Amino acid sequence: MLQEGEAKPRLAGTRLAASYVNFYLANGGVIVPQFGDAKRDEEAIRVLSETYPHHSVVGIENAREIVLAGGNIHCITQQQPAEPISVAVNGD
C-alpha cells in the first residue's frame, strides 16, 4: 500500500501523457504541471512566463500523480454541466 507522499508505481514501458502543454490559462495566471525534472520544469516556467508576460506563472509539483489518474492540469479544470445532459436513445 502506498504511503502519503509516495509516487504510484507503473509498469516499465507504460506510456504517460505527461506534457507541459497541458497547462491551464486563467485570468491573470498560468498553472503549469511540474514533473520533478528540475531542468525541464524550470524551462516550462520560463517559456510560459515569456509567452504570457502579464500573467503569474505557477507550477504545480507532483503533477505526475494527476497524469497517473488519467488527466493533467488542464483536463481536471474543465467545466461540468450544471445539470445532467439527457440523451435520446432509439428515437425516445
Secondary structure as the mmCIF struct_conf table of DSSP 4:
data_model
#
loop_
_struct_conf.conf_type_id
_struct_conf.id
_struct_conf.beg_label_comp_id
_struct_conf.beg_label_asym_id
_struct_conf.beg_label_seq_id
_struct_conf.end_label_comp_id
_struct_conf.end_label_asym_id
_struct_conf.end_label_seq_id
HELX_LH_PP_P HELX_LH_PP_P1 LEU A 2 GLN A 3
TURN_TY1_P TURN_TY1_P1 GLU A 4 GLY A 5
HELX_LH_PP_P HELX_LH_PP_P2 GLU A 6 PRO A 9
TURN_TY1_P TURN_TY1_P2 ALA A 12 GLY A 13
TURN_TY1_P TURN_TY1_P3 TYR A 20 VAL A 21
STRN STRN1 TYR A 24 ALA A 26
TURN_TY1_P TURN_TY1_P4 ASN A 27 GLY A 28
STRN STRN2 GLY A 29 PRO A 33
BEND BEND1 GLY A 36 GLY A 36
HELX_RH_AL_P HELX_RH_AL_P1 ALA A 38 THR A 51
BEND BEND2 TYR A 52 TYR A 52
TURN_TY1_P TURN_TY1_P5 PRO A 53 HIS A 54
BEND BEND3 HIS A 55 HIS A 55
STRN STRN3 SER A 56 ILE A 60
TURN_TY1_P TURN_TY1_P6 GLU A 61 ALA A 63
HELX_RH_AL_P HELX_RH_AL_P2 ARG A 64 LEU A 68
TURN_TY1_P TURN_TY1_P7 ALA A 69 GLY A 70
HELX_RH_AL_P HELX_RH_AL_P3 ILE A 73 ILE A 76
TURN_TY1_P TURN_TY1_P8 THR A 77 THR A 77
BEND BEND4 ALA A 82 GLU A 83
HELX_LH_PP_P HELX_LH_PP_P3 PRO A 84 SER A 86
TURN_TY1_P TURN_TY1_P9 ASN A 90 GLY A 91
#
